[in-house]
């Protein structure tokens, strides 16, 4: 039971971290000047497109929200003594 909670917390932390990285990374200079963009110029042109950057940031936002949702369910399940998210009541 404790291992299940720890696993869920680790997965939630990973999702939040990966999501925040995907939200921030496309807008940094390292995104514009990376190895793959210089090796394949068409890919570099595609990567600096603002629509592509926005899409990657949107995927990151969805990932971060999913991680926060899992973290919330893990905390509530731990407080209630349950580990299955289907057992927690949903708001709304």
Secondary structure by P-SEA (a helix, b strand, c coil): caaaaaaaaaaaaaaaaaaaaaacccccccccccccccccaaaaaaaacaaaaaaaaaaaaaaaaaaaaaaaaaaaaaaacccccccccccc
